[in-house]
């Protein structure tokens, strides 16, 4: 049986509202709940997942920037040397990014989340650790 995956869409790098507008994905929350993992005990690692799995797959030359916001926290700033920040707000055309998406196994998402939180084990729902 294969591990369920989280799909990261390349176009989300070009929008203020991309990557679920910075909120934890429902598939992730369900995956954690089904395993008794307390996902509220650590932050969802949007920037790490994007930097380690999506950005290396992008065929265009891109630069990304982390943004302190309640919205999408990581976005493409340039594509092939051209500034694309106006596209974040729908004020400019979005350049095409390929591939369209990448899939990241949920186990890898958990590994990144735990690493960012400095944890070695996922906290269990109800405060009990594994």
C-alpha positions in Angstrom: 0.0 0.0 0.0 1.4 3.4 -1.0 1.5 6.4 1.4 -1.1 9.0 0.6 0.3 12.2 -0.9 -0.1 15.9 -0.7 -0.2 17.5 -4.2 1.7 20.8 -4.6 0.6 22.8 -7.6 3.2 25.0 -9.3 0.7 27.8 -10.0 0.3 28.2 -6.2 3.7 29.8 -6.2 2.3 32.7 -8.1 -0.6 33.7 -5.8 -1.2 35.4 -2.5 -3.9 32.8 -2.0 -1.9 29.7 -3.2 -1.1 26.7 -1.1 -4.5 26.7 0.6 -4.0 30.4 1.5 -1.4 29.2 4.0 -3.8 27.0 6.0 -3.2 23.4 6.8 -4.6 21.2 4.0 -7.7 19.1 4.8 -6.1 15.9 3.5 -3.2 16.5 5.9 -5.5 17.1 8.8 -7.5 13.9 8.0 -4.3 11.9 7.5 -3.1 13.0 11.0 -6.5 12.4 12.6 -6.7 8.9 11.2 -3.3 8.1 12.8 -4.0 9.8 16.1 -1.4 12.5 15.5 -2.0 15.9 17.2 -1.4 18.2 14.2 -2.1 21.2 16.4 1.1 20.6 18.3 3.3 21.8 15.4 3.1 24.0 12.3 2.5 22.8 8.8 5.8 23.1 6.9 4.7 24.9 3.7 8.0 26.6 3.0 10.1 23.4 3.7 7.9 21.2 1.5 7.9 23.7 -1.3 11.6 24.4 -1.2 12.6 20.7 -0.9 10.0 19.1 -3.3 8.4 21.6 -5.7 11.1 24.2 -6.4 13.7 21.6 -7.5 11.1 20.1 -9.9 10.3 23.5 -11.6 11.8 23.5 -15.1 12.0 27.4 -15.2 14.7 29.4 -13.4 12.8 30.7 -10.3 13.7 32.5 -7.1 11.4 32.1 -4.2 10.8 34.3 -1.2 9.4 33.5 2.3 6.7 36.0 3.4 5.6 36.6 7.0 1.8 36.6 6.4 -1.4 34.7 7.3 -1.7 33.9 3.5 0.5 31.9 1.3 3.9 32.0 3.0 6.2 31.1 0.0 6.0 32.5 -3.5 8.0 32.8 -6.7 9.5 36.3 -7.0 11.2 35.9 -10.4 10.7 33.5 -13.3 13.6 33.3 -15.8 14.8 36.7 -14.4 11.5 38.5 -14.7 9.8 39.9 -11.6 6.4 38.3 -11.2 5.2 39.8 -7.9 2.3 41.6 -9.5 0.9 38.2 -10.5 0.5 37.4 -6.8 -2.5 39.8 -6.7 -3.9 39.1 -10.1 -2.5 42.4 -11.5 -0.3 40.7 -14.1 -0.4 37.5 -16.2 1.0 34.4 -14.6 3.9 32.8 -16.4 3.5 29.1 -17.0 5.4 26.9 -14.6 6.2 23.3 -15.3 5.6 20.7 -14.2 2.0 21.4 -13.2 2.4 19.7 -9.8 4.4 17.3 -7.6 3.1 14.8 -5.1 4.8 14.5 -1.7 4.1 11.5 0.5 2.4 12.4 3.8 5.1 10.6 5.7 7.6 13.0 4.2 5.4 16.0 5.2 5.3 14.7 8.7 9.1 14.2 8.8 9.5 17.9 7.7 7.0 19.1 10.2 8.6 17.3 13.1 12.1 18.5 12.1 10.9 22.1 12.0 9.3 21.6 15.4 12.4 19.9 16.9 10.4 16.8 17.6 11.5 13.2 17.0 8.0 11.6 17.5 4.6 13.0 16.5 2.5 14.0 19.5 -0.6 11.9 19.9 -4.1 13.3 20.1 -5.0 13.7 23.8 -1.4 14.7 24.7 0.0 11.2 24.7 3.3 10.8 22.7 4.0 7.8 20.6 
